[in-house]
Amino acid sequence: VLPAAGCAEVDEVAPSPPVALLHLSAKDLTYELDADDPAVIRREVRLENRGDAPLVLRSLSSSCACTEAKVDRQRLAPGQSATLSIAIDTEG
């Protein structure tokens, strides 16, 4: 407890623990057709750790076998970024 000049006593505030904060570069996920394979739609999204603790991307999953997602790095230090590549096979 710290006394403040002319005020009541103020409780000390404990520092917040460091946290990772994931930011995606895209507000929407629109896709473009792949020129080499028109049945496949591709998109890349930049992921950035805007927190002050390391971020670990442990796994990626999809609810559909037609969708594939890959990330070029799994560990992001504060300020680092990675690219998430998404491909959707429209023919299954």
N, C-alpha and C positions, 0 to 999 in steps of 0.2 A: 504494500500500500504506500503510495507516494502522496505527500501533502502538496496541494496546488495552492499558489498564492491567492488568497481571497476566496477560495472555493473549498468545497468539501473534499474529503480524501478520495483519491482516484485509484482504482485497482490497476495493477500492472498487467499488461497484455502480453501473453506468451507469443513468441514469434511463430508464424505459420510454417508448417513443414513444407519442403519443396514439393512441387507437383508438376507432372507432365501435362501439357495441354495440346491436344491434336487439332490442327487447323487444316481444312481442305480448301484447295484453291478454287474449286468450282462451286457456284451456288446452285447450279442445276447440272444434271448429267445428260446432256444431249450427246448423241453419238454420230459418227460419220461412217459411211460405207468404206470398206477396204477396197482399194482399186484392184488389188491382185486377186481378191476373192469377195465378190459382191454379196455373198451370203453371210459374211462376217462383218460385224459392226465393232469398231474399236474406239477406245477413249483412254486418254492418259490424264491422271489427276495428281497434282502435287500435294503431298502431305508434309506438313511442317510441325515440328515440336516448338510451340511458342511458350512452353513452360520453363521452369527452372530446375527440372529433374530429368534424368534420362527416360526415354520412352521406348518400350520394347513391343513390337508387333509380333505376337506369338503365333497367330494363325489367321488365315483368310479362308472364308468358306462362302459357298453359294447355295441357294435353295434349288438351283436348276443345273443339270449337267451340261446345258448348252452355254453356260457362262463360266469363263475362266478369269481369274484375277491373279496377278503377280506383282510383287513389290521388289524394287531393286536393292533395298536394304531393310533390315529388320530392327536395327538399333539406331535410335536417333538421340544424339546429345541435344541439350538445349540449343535452339537456333538452327539445327540441321534439318534437312528435308530429304524426302524420298519420292520416287515416282511410282504410282499405282497404275498398272496397265490392266485394262479391262477389255475382254473380247467376248462378244455374244455371237454364237453360231445360230443364225435365224432358221437354218434348216434342221436343227436338232442336235 
